[in-house]
Amino acid sequence: ASPKEGDSKGNNSAICGTYVDSNASSASKSSSGGLAVASGLSYSTRIATRTIVRKRCIVRIMLKKNALYVVATPIGNLSDISLRALDILAKVDVVAAEHIQNSKHLLAAHAITAKLISLHQHNETAVADKILALLNSGKSVAVITDAGTPGISDPGAILVKRIREQGLPIIPVPGANAAICAMSAAGITNPH
């Protein structure tokens, strides 16, 4: 089924739909392209079928032009990225990446093609000027690192400082946090 948009006014809206894995076996699909829901299927087939179809709601974001998006990336599993982050990475004009090859891998895993420029600890000051020029020309830019949040033990802080000094919008997009993940699985009963 194709996604249906929840709000036709052009505002941020939720888009929901059922997505069927095209690699699913034909035995698990009905002739209409949906999944066969038959009580005659074995339990293991029904469980496998559930993994083929996913219901997804994606919030579609109206990007601000001339804004810098500071986007957190997964710290381990490529699936640990928010739908909002994926939407932003797909829509910005340019993605400034710590290492382009690593970022291509992340973006390809989510079928995102984007113009990439390199921003790392050795060129951050020079690239900040280029990004500032892009923002001043009305472009939107996302900055990402190999894993985690830009500016936190990774490049990005110098860029953010330069953009902030110019009074341009900076929009953080949160993501996975290793410390919080570890704490949640530590069994601490009184975390206060």
LUMDO-364018 format. One record per atom (N, C-alpha, C, O): z, x, y; residue in three letters; atom name; residue number from 0. Coordinates in pm, whole numbers, m for minus. Atoms other than C-alpha are relative to their C-alpha. Example, Ala and Ser with C-alpha at 12.3 -4.5 7.8 and 13.67 -1.06 7.14 Angstrom:
2
0 89 m119 ala N 0
780 1230 m450 ala CA 0
0 90 120 ala C 0
66 194 118 ala O 0
m6 m82 m119 ser N 1
714 1367 m106 ser CA 1
73 m77 109 ser C 1
90 m26 220 ser O 1
END
This chain:
192
0 85 m118 ala N 0
0 0 0 ala CA 0
0 88 123 ala C 0
55 198 121 ala O 0
1 m80 m121 ser N 1
m62 121 348 ser CA 1
123 m31 83 ser C 1
177 m141 76 ser O 1
m119 22 m81 pro N 2
227 166 592 pro CA 2
m23 m109 104 pro C 2
m135 m128 153 pro O 2
7 102 m103 lys N 3
303 m116 831 lys CA 3
90 40 114 lys C 3
204 83 92 lys O 3
m74 m40 m118 glu N 4
419 m49 1184 glu CA 4
92 m113 43 glu C 4
50 m229 47 glu O 4
m100 99 m35 gly N 5
736 m228 1293 gly CA 5
m4 m42 145 gly C 5
47 m150 177 gly O 5
m1 30 m142 asp N 6
676 m223 1669 asp CA 6
m138 29 56 asp C 6
m184 143 54 asp O 6
136 m19 m50 ser N 7
335 m278 1826 ser CA 7
m4 25 150 ser C 7
m112 23 209 ser O 7
m4 m18 m144 lys N 8
450 m213 2185 lys CA 8
m23 144 43 lys C 8
m20 173 162 lys O 8
23 m139 m35 gly N 9
382 161 2169 gly CA 9
129 79 12 gly C 9
126 198 46 gly O 9
m128 m71 m4 asn N 10
752 248 2158 asn CA 10
20 74 m130 asn C 10
m59 60 m224 asn O 10
m35 m62 129 asn N 11
913 463 1893 asn CA 11
18 m115 m98 asn C 11
82 m215 m67 asn O 11
m6 110 94 ser N 12
881 253 1583 ser CA 12
18 53 m141 ser C 12
m14 168 m172 ser O 12
m14 m35 141 ala N 13
962 255 1217 ala CA 13
m126 m39 m73 ala C 13
m178 m149 m53 ala O 13
116 29 81 ile N 14
671 275 980 ile CA 14
46 9 m145 ile C 14
97 112 m189 ile O 14
m47 3 138 cys N 15
745 174 624 cys CA 15
m119 m26 m92 cys C 15
m214 m95 m55 cys O 15
106 25 96 gly N 16
528 178 319 gly CA 16
35 58 m134 gly C 16
126 140 m144 gly O 16
m19 m53 133 thr N 17
512 248 m49 thr CA 17
m113 98 m26 thr C 17
m230 65 m7 thr O 17
98 m104 24 tyr N 18
335 567 m142 tyr CA 18
m5 29 m149 tyr C 18
99 56 m210 tyr O 18
17 m22 143 val N 19
196 613 m492 val CA 19
m58 138 m21 val C 19
m157 174 43 val O 19
50 m133 33 asp N 20
148 962 m634 asp CA 20
m132 m14 m73 asp C 20
m138 m76 m179 asp O 20
133 14 59 ser N 21
m222 991 m709 ser CA 21
m12 76 m132 ser C 21
m108 55 m206 ser O 21
4 m75 126 asn N 22
m143 1228 m997 asn CA 22
72 m74 m112 asn C 22
80 m24 m225 asn O 22
m72 76 102 ala N 23
51 960 m1182 ala CA 23
m97 m40 m111 ala C 23
m216 m59 m86 ala O 23
87 37 111 ser N 24
m81 872 m1525 ser CA 24
m48 m143 17 ser C 24
24 m227 71 ser O 24
57 132 m17 ser N 25
m308 569 m1535 ser CA 25
77 m104 m80 ser C 25
72 m222 m48 ser O 25
m77 94 80 ala N 26
m82 413 m1798 ala CA 26
116 m58 79 ala C 26
163 m168 50 ala O 26
m114 50 m76 ser N 27
195 378 m1543 ser CA 27
m42 m79 123 ser C 27
44 m128 196 ser O 27
50 75 m116 lys N 28
m29 212 m1281 lys CA 28
m67 m128 m46 lys C 28
m128 m132 m153 lys O 28
74 122 30 ser N 29
m159 m140 m1277 ser CA 29
m142 16 54 ser C 29
m171 112 124 ser O 29
139 m9 m45 ser N 30
m526 m209 m1210 ser CA 30
m10 m14 151 ser C 30
m110 28 209 ser O 30
6 16 m145 ser N 31
m442 m298 m848 ser CA 31
46 123 75 ser C 31
50 122 198 ser O 31
m43 m123 m66 gly N 32
m317 55 m777 gly CA 32
150 10 13 gly C 32
202 118 39 gly O 32
m145 m4 m5 gly N 33
49 m41 m776 gly CA 33
54 37 m136 gly C 33
m23 65 m227 gly O 33
m58 m35 129 leu N 34
291 32 m1057 leu CA 34
19 m123 m86 leu C 34
54 m231 m38 leu O 34
m22 109 94 ala N 35
308 m181 m1364 ala CA 35
150 m21 m15 ala C 35
224 72 m45 ala O 35
m141 31 19 val N 36
641 m356 m1378 val CA 36
4 m91 m122 val C 36
m1 m213 m111 val O 36
1 75 125 ala N 37
652 m460 m1740 ala CA 37
126 30 m78 ala C 37
168 145 m90 ala O 37
m124 m20 74 ser N 38
961 m515 m1943 ser CA 38
m27 74 m130 ser C 38
67 123 m193 ser O 38
33 m68 123 gly N 39
775 m364 m2238 gly CA 39
2 151 10 gly C 39
m7 220 m92 gly O 39
m3 m145 m15 leu N 40
791 m12 m2091 leu CA 40
134 55 m46 leu C 40
238 m8 m28 leu O 40
m125 m63 43 ser N 41
1046 223 m2240 ser CA 41
82 40 121 ser C 41
30 52 232 ser O 41
m90 m38 m109 tyr N 42
1348 321 m2033 tyr CA 42
m46 130 66 tyr C 42
m48 139 189 tyr O 42
42 m128 m58 ser N 43
1223 680 m1990 ser CA 43
m128 m14 81 ser C 43
m145 55 181 ser O 43
122 23 m76 thr N 44
882 555 m1875 thr CA 44
31 m66 133 thr C 44
m28 m32 235 thr O 44
m37 66 m125 arg N 45
1044 326 m1619 arg CA 45
66 98 96 arg C 45
41 92 217 arg O 45
m65 m100 m86 ile N 46
1259 615 m1488 ile CA 46
m106 94 58 ile C 46
m103 125 177 ile O 46
107 m88 m48 ala N 47
952 842 m1466 ala CA 47
m84 m72 104 ala C 47
m128 m11 201 ala O 47
79 78 m94 thr N 48
766 564 m1289 thr CA 48
68 m8 135 thr C 48
1 m1 238 thr O 48
m73 8 m127 arg N 49
1039 534 m1026 arg CA 49
m16 128 82 arg C 49
m14 123 205 arg O 49
17 m124 m74 thr N 50
990 899 m937 thr CA 50
m140 12 60 thr C 50
m162 92 151 thr O 50
136 m5 m50 ile N 51
620 837 m877 ile CA 51
m13 m77 131 ile C 51
m85 m34 221 ile O 51
10 84 m118 val N 52
665 565 m616 val CA 52
125 20 85 val C 52
237 16 36 val O 52
m112 m15 m94 arg N 53
879 622 m308 arg CA 53
m20 m95 116 arg C 53
m132 m112 164 arg O 53
4 83 m120 lys N 54
961 384 m29 lys CA 54
46 91 113 lys C 54
155 147 107 lys O 54
m34 m89 m111 arg N 55
958 578 299 arg CA 55
m11 m75 131 arg C 55
m106 m150 154 arg O 55
7 50 m136 cys N 56
1037 473 651 cys CA 56
4 122 91 cys C 56
96 203 83 cys O 56
9 m115 m89 ile N 57
933 721 915 ile CA 57
7 m51 143 ile C 57
m66 m143 181 ile O 57
m6 36 m140 val N 58
1033 693 1277 val CA 58
m109 78 72 val C 58
m107 201 75 val O 58
109 m64 m74 arg N 59
722 764 1481 arg CA 59
49 27 141 arg C 59
102 m62 208 arg O 59
m55 m44 m127 ile N 60
809 956 1793 ile CA 60
m111 18 103 ile C 60
m216 75 75 ile O 60
89 m25 m112 met N 61
636 949 2126 met CA 61
43 134 58 met C 61
152 144 115 met O 61
m36 m133 m49 leu N 62
631 1318 2219 leu CA 62
1 5 152 leu C 62
m83 m56 218 leu O 62
1 m29 m142 lys N 63
728 1425 2565 lys CA 63
m95 115 22 lys C 63
m89 216 m48 lys O 63
87 m112 m34 lys N 64
459 1638 2718 lys CA 64
82 101 78 lys C 64
185 65 136 lys O 64
m65 m117 m61 asn N 65
564 1975 2859 asn CA 65
146 15 m41 asn C 65
231 55 39 asn O 65
m135 m15 54 ala N 66
874 1972 2636 ala CA 66
1 103 m111 ala C 66
m96 116 m186 ala O 66
m22 m94 110 leu N 67
1007 2242 2406 leu CA 67
90 m69 m102 leu C 67
200 m113 m69 leu O 67
m78 56 110 tyr N 68
1128 2110 2071 tyr CA 68
56 115 m82 tyr C 68
m20 196 m136 tyr O 68
m67 m102 80 val N 69
1383 2335 1899 val CA 69
30 m65 m134 val C 69
124 m142 m148 val O 69
m1 71 129 val N 70
1332 2233 1536 val CA 70
66 85 m108 val C 70
22 197 m137 val O 70
m66 m67 112 ala N 71
1569 2330 1256 ala CA 71
m86 m16 m126 ala C 71
m144 m122 m149 ala O 71
78 2 123 thr N 72
1399 2417 927 thr CA 72
94 14 m120 thr C 72
209 53 m104 thr O 72
m86 m6 120 pro N 73
1529 2406 567 pro CA 73
55 140 m25 pro C 73
m10 241 4 pro O 73
m64 m129 29 ile N 74
1768 2680 459 ile CA 74
m11 36 m148 ile C 74
47 135 m191 ile O 74
18 m30 142 gly N 75
1666 2669 94 gly CA 75
m113 m84 m57 gly C 75
m222 m33 m80 gly O 75
96 92 58 asn N 76
1483 2368 m43 asn CA 76
m92 m54 109 asn C 76
m45 m105 210 asn O 76
97 45 m102 leu N 77
1163 2280 149 leu CA 77
12 m149 31 leu C 77
m35 m195 135 leu O 77
m17 143 m23 ser N 78
1253 1912 113 ser CA 78
118 m32 91 ser C 78
135 m146 133 ser O 78
m116 21 m87 asp N 79
1568 1960 323 asp CA 79
m39 7 147 asp C 79
19 83 224 asp O 79
45 6 m138 ile N 80
1385 1882 646 ile CA 80
m6 m147 37 ile C 80
m45 m231 m45 ile O 80
m5 141 m40 ser N 81
1420 1562 844 ser CA 81
m140 m56 23 ser C 81
m234 17 55 ser O 81
127 66 m28 leu N 82
1142 1309 879 leu CA 82
m37 15 147 leu C 82
m154 28 181 leu O 82
26 m20 m143 arg N 83
1181 1343 1256 arg CA 83
m59 138 26 arg C 83
m154 152 104 arg O 83
52 m136 m17 ala N 84
1124 1719 1233 ala CA 84
m145 8 m47 ala C 84
m228 69 21 ala O 84
138 m1 50 leu N 85
810 1667 1023 leu CA 85
m94 m71 96 leu C 85
m206 m24 120 leu O 85
82 74 m94 asp N 86
678 1410 1268 asp CA 86
m28 83 125 asp C 86
m141 86 174 asp O 86
18 m83 m120 ile N 87
734 1643 1563 ile CA 87
m93 117 m29 ile C 87
m182 146 50 ile O 87
85 m114 34 leu N 88
577 1942 1387 leu CA 88
m146 m41 m16 leu C 88
m237 36 12 leu O 88
137 48 17 ala N 89
272 1731 1308 ala CA 89
m67 m37 133 ala C 89
m189 m38 143 ala O 89
57 52 m125 lys N 90
229 1611 1668 lys CA 90
m4 98 116 lys C 90
m83 78 209 lys O 90
1 m91 m115 val N 91
306 1906 1897 val CA 91
m133 74 8 val C 91
m207 84 m89 val O 91
125 m74 m21 asp N 92
21 2106 2045 asp CA 92
5 139 m63 asp C 92
m96 187 m114 asp O 92
m17 m136 51 val N 93
161 2445 1934 val CA 93
136 12 m68 val C 93
235 m46 m22 val O 93
m127 m33 66 val N 94
428 2567 1690 val CA 94
20 150 13 val C 94
m63 229 m33 val O 94
m36 m142 m9 ala N 95
595 2898 1776 ala CA 95
90 31 m119 ala C 95
197 m28 m134 ala O 95
m66 m27 126 ala N 96
707 3048 1446 ala CA 96
48 144 m9 ala C 96
m18 236 40 ala O 96
m55 m134 18 glu N 97
927 3346 1356 glu CA 97
m95 88 m82 glu C 97
m128 199 m41 glu O 97
99 m69 84 his N 98
691 3453 1076 his CA 98
m105 m104 m40 his C 98
m73 m201 m108 his O 98
105 99 20 ile N 99
359 3271 1059 ile CA 99
m24 m30 m147 ile C 99
m42 m147 m183 ile O 99
26 24 142 gln N 100
309 3317 683 gln CA 100
106 m90 m62 gln C 100
73 m181 m137 gln O 100
m107 86 52 asn N 101
649 3165 600 asn CA 101
m14 m142 53 asn C 101
7 m239 m21 asn O 101
14 132 m61 ser N 102
587 2879 840 ser CA 102
m121 m75 m55 ser C 102
m115 m197 m70 ser O 102
117 64 61 lys N 103
241 2811 695 lys CA 103
38 m62 m134 lys C 103
m9 m171 m169 lys O 103
m45 50 130 his N 104
409 2768 356 his CA 104
78 m131 18 his C 104
54 m228 m54 his O 104
m78 121 m28 leu N 105
657 2512 497 leu CA 105
m91 m114 45 leu C 105
m81 m225 m6 leu O 105
87 104 m53 leu N 106
391 2321 690 leu CA 106
m97 m51 m107 leu C 106
m122 m171 m116 leu O 106
93 41 106 ala N 107
145 2319 398 ala CA 107
69 m87 m104 ala C 107
7 m179 m159 ala O 107
m76 80 97 ala N 108
416 2180 168 ala CA 108
13 m145 47 ala C 108
36 m234 m35 ala O 108
m12 135 m55 his N 109
428 1878 399 his CA 109
m132 m49 61 his C 109
m133 m143 141 his O 109
136 37 m44 ala N 110
50 1857 466 ala CA 110
m13 m5 152 ala C 110
m74 m97 207 ala O 110
8 m8 m146 ile N 111
87 1958 831 ile CA 111
m87 119 37 ile C 111
m65 230 m10 ile O 111
80 m110 m56 thr N 112
m177 2161 1008 thr CA 112
35 8 147 thr C 112
34 m93 217 thr O 112
m41 m17 m140 ala N 113
m71 2303 1340 ala CA 113
m47 137 48 ala C 113
m63 230 m30 ala O 113
32 m129 m58 lys N 114
m172 2579 1576 lys CA 114
131 79 7 lys C 114
229 33 65 lys O 114
m121 m83 5 leu N 115
79 2861 1518 leu CA 115
m15 123 88 leu C 115
m121 184 95 leu O 115
m8 m129 m70 ile N 116
181 3147 1743 ile CA 116
128 68 m46 ile C 116
226 2 m82 ile O 116
m114 m78 47 ser N 117
421 3424 1652 ser CA 117
104 19 110 ser C 117
70 56 222 ser O 117
m112 m23 m91 leu N 118
763 3439 1819 leu CA 118
113 60 m83 leu C 118
177 m9 m162 leu O 118
m106 m66 76 his N 119
1006 3695 1679 his CA 119
80 89 93 his C 119
52 95 213 his O 119
m92 m77 m85 gln N 120
1278 3929 1803 gln CA 120
m67 110 80 gln C 120
m14 151 184 gln O 120
67 m111 m70 his N 121
1030 4198 1909 his CA 121
m96 m46 109 his C 121
m134 33 195 his O 121
95 47 m101 asn N 122
799 3977 2118 asn CA 122
48 m123 76 asn C 122
m28 m183 152 asn O 122
m48 127 m56 glu N 123
1019 3688 2230 glu CA 123
m13 m9 151 glu C 123
m52 m113 204 glu O 123
8 2 m146 thr N 124
1028 3784 2598 thr CA 124
m144 m22 46 thr C 124
m168 m104 135 thr O 124
141 15 m39 ala N 125
648 3819 2624 ala CA 125
m55 m137 m39 ala C 125
m128 m198 39 ala O 125
50 129 46 val N 126
577 3506 2420 val CA 126
64 m114 79 val C 126
2 m220 96 val O 126
m65 103 m82 ala N 127
828 3308 2628 ala CA 127
m84 m32 123 ala C 127
m94 m148 164 ala O 127
88 23 m116 asp N 128
594 3356 2927 asp CA 128
m122 m83 m39 asp C 128
m164 m171 36 asp O 128
116 76 47 lys N 129
297 3224 2723 lys CA 129
37 m146 m27 lys C 129
m38 m238 7 lys O 129
m45 136 30 ile N 130
496 2923 2606 ile CA 130
31 m75 130 ile C 130
1 m194 142 ile O 130
m27 61 m131 leu N 131
612 2856 2961 leu CA 131
m131 m47 65 leu C 131
m136 m155 123 leu O 131
130 38 m55 ala N 132
247 2853 3071 ala CA 132
m56 m123 m73 ala C 132
m113 m211 m9 ala O 132
46 116 76 leu N 133
161 2608 2790 leu CA 133
74 m126 45 leu C 133
13 m231 67 leu O 133
m81 114 m43 leu N 134
447 2378 2892 leu CA 134
m39 m46 140 leu C 134
m49 m166 166 leu O 134
40 34 m137 asn N 135
345 2393 3258 asn CA 135
m138 m65 6 asn C 135
m170 m135 101 asn O 135
133 64 4 ser N 136
m8 2288 3157 ser CA 136
5 m136 m70 ser C 136
m99 m197 m93 ser O 136
m16 132 60 gly N 137
133 1973 2993 gly CA 137
1 m3 m151 gly C 137
1 m111 m210 gly O 137
m3 m6 146 lys N 138
138 2091 2632 lys CA 138
144 m17 m50 lys C 138
239 9 23 lys O 138
m131 6 65 ser N 139
426 2025 2391 ser CA 139
4 112 m104 ser C 139
m95 139 m171 ser O 139
m15 m116 89 val N 140
562 2317 2185 val CA 140
126 m19 m83 val C 140
230 m61 m32 val O 140
m118 m4 87 ala N 141
796 2335 1886 ala CA 141
26 145 m36 ala C 141
m68 222 m56 ala O 141
m37 m135 45 val N 142
985 2652 1798 val CA 142
78 m15 m130 val C 142
171 m95 m140 val O 142
m67 2 130 ile N 143
1089 2715 1437 ile CA 143
26 143 m45 ile C 143
m38 238 0 ile O 143
m27 m129 62 thr N 144
1236 3000 1239 thr CA 144
m24 m14 m150 thr C 144
m55 m122 m200 thr O 144
24 3 144 asp N 145
1204 3094 873 asp CA 145
96 m94 m72 asp C 145
56 m165 m164 asp O 145
m101 86 62 ala N 146
1526 2911 781 ala CA 146
114 m19 98 ala C 146
174 77 145 ala O 146
m111 29 m90 gly N 147
1780 2738 1000 gly CA 147
m47 m42 138 gly C 147
m160 m88 157 gly O 147
24 48 m136 thr N 148
1799 2664 1370 thr CA 148
m35 116 92 thr C 148
38 215 97 thr O 148
37 m106 m95 pro N 149
1617 2875 1630 pro CA 149
114 25 100 pro C 149
178 m68 149 pro O 149
m104 m39 m95 gly N 150
1857 3067 1854 gly CA 150
136 21 m62 gly C 150
227 73 3 gly O 150
m127 m20 71 ile N 151
2137 3069 1595 ile CA 151
m27 107 m105 ile C 151
m77 77 m213 ile O 151
28 m116 86 ser N 152
2115 3416 1434 ser CA 152
m150 17 m26 ser C 152
m188 81 m124 ser O 152
145 m8 11 asp N 153
1738 3387 1481 asp CA 153
m59 1 140 asp C 153
10 m32 236 asp O 153
63 6 m132 pro N 154
1488 3420 1767 pro CA 154
0 m142 55 pro C 154
4 m240 m20 pro O 154
7 130 m64 gly N 155
1476 3137 2017 gly CA 155
89 m13 122 gly C 155
57 m89 213 gly O 155
m95 12 m111 ala N 156
1772 3186 2253 ala CA 156
m61 46 132 ala C 156
m39 m17 236 ala O 156
62 m51 m124 ile N 157
1574 3392 2507 ile CA 157
m102 m101 50 ile C 157
m108 m130 170 ile O 157
99 101 m36 leu N 158
1292 3135 2502 leu CA 158
68 m122 62 leu C 158
26 m169 168 leu O 158
m70 119 m50 val N 159
1533 2843 2551 val CA 159
58 27 138 val C 159
53 m59 226 val O 159
m57 m35 m131 lys N 160
1704 3024 2839 lys CA 160
m107 m3 108 lys C 160
m85 m57 216 lys O 160
111 m4 m97 arg N 161
1369 3084 3016 arg CA 161
m49 m141 34 arg C 161
m75 m171 151 arg O 161
48 136 m22 ile N 162
1259 2722 2971 ile CA 162
104 m80 80 ile C 162
68 m157 169 ile O 162
m108 68 m72 arg N 163
1598 2592 3090 arg CA 163
2 41 147 arg C 163
23 m43 234 arg O 163
2 m48 m139 glu N 164
1577 2810 3403 glu CA 164
m111 m67 82 glu C 164
m98 m82 203 glu O 164
111 66 m69 gln N 165
1247 2638 3486 gln CA 165
20 m151 12 gln C 165
m60 m220 75 gln O 165
m31 143 m10 gly N 166
1404 2293 3448 gly CA 166
m87 m89 m88 gly C 166
m93 m210 m66 gly O 166
83 79 91 leu N 167
1168 2183 3170 leu CA 167
86 m56 m113 leu C 167
189 1 m147 leu O 167
m80 62 106 pro N 168
1291 1952 2892 pro CA 168
3 84 m128 pro C 168
m98 139 m172 pro O 168
m22 m66 128 ile N 169
1436 2110 2578 ile CA 169
65 m103 m91 ile C 169
171 m158 m58 ile O 169
m47 105 89 ile N 170
1485 1875 2284 ile CA 170
35 61 m135 ile C 170
m54 104 m209 ile O 170
m39 m53 132 pro N 171
1689 1993 1983 pro CA 171
m24 m102 m110 pro C 171
m1 m222 m91 pro O 171
21 85 118 val N 172
1599 1854 1641 val CA 172
85 59 m112 val C 172
50 162 m168 val O 172
m95 m58 95 pro N 173
1891 1905 1401 pro CA 173
m53 7 m142 pro C 173
m151 m59 m178 pro O 173
40 m16 139 gly N 174
1864 2010 1041 gly CA 174
117 42 m87 gly C 174
233 21 m52 gly O 174
m100 m42 96 ala N 175
2049 2154 746 ala CA 175
93 106 58 ala C 175
51 188 140 ala O 175
m100 m95 m47 asn N 176
2367 2353 809 asn CA 176
72 55 m122 asn C 176
141 m19 m191 asn O 176
m57 m62 120 ala N 177
2481 2599 540 ala CA 177
151 m10 m4 ala C 177
209 m35 m110 ala O 177
m147 5 m3 ala N 178
2845 2602 653 ala CA 178
51 m139 m36 ala C 178
145 m152 m114 ala O 178
m42 137 29 ile N 179
2878 2223 644 ile CA 179
m29 m36 m145 ile C 179
52 m102 m211 ile O 179
34 27 141 cys N 180
2699 2203 307 cys CA 180
104 64 m92 cys C 180
152 0 m186 cys O 180
m99 m70 83 ala N 181
2936 2462 158 ala CA 181
136 m68 8 ala C 181
204 m83 m93 ala O 181
m131 65 m18 met N 182
3241 2288 302 met CA 182
4 m135 m74 met C 182
107 m171 m131 met O 182
2 131 66 ser N 183
3133 1949 162 ser CA 183
15 13 m150 ser C 183
65 m80 m215 ser O 183
m9 m20 145 ala N 184
3116 2094 m191 ala CA 184
120 85 m41 ala C 184
136 116 m159 ala O 184
m114 m87 30 ala N 185
3436 2303 m167 ala CA 185
121 m73 m54 ala C 185
212 m10 m108 ala O 185
m114 76 52 gly N 186
3673 2023 m260 gly CA 186
123 6 90 gly C 186
234 m17 43 gly O 186
m112 m4 m94 ile N 187
3889 2065 50 ile CA 187
43 m144 25 ile C 187
m37 m227 69 ile O 187
m47 137 m13 thr N 188
4106 1754 61 thr CA 188
54 m33 138 thr C 188
67 m150 173 thr O 188
m50 23 m134 asn N 189
4242 1800 413 asn CA 189
m76 91 98 asn C 189
m23 195 138 asn O 189
82 m89 m83 pro N 190
3963 1943 630 pro CA 190
37 2 148 pro C 190
m31 67 228 pro O 190
m36 8 m142 his N 191
4143 1867 959 his CA 191
68 125 48 his C 191
104 135 165 his O 191
END
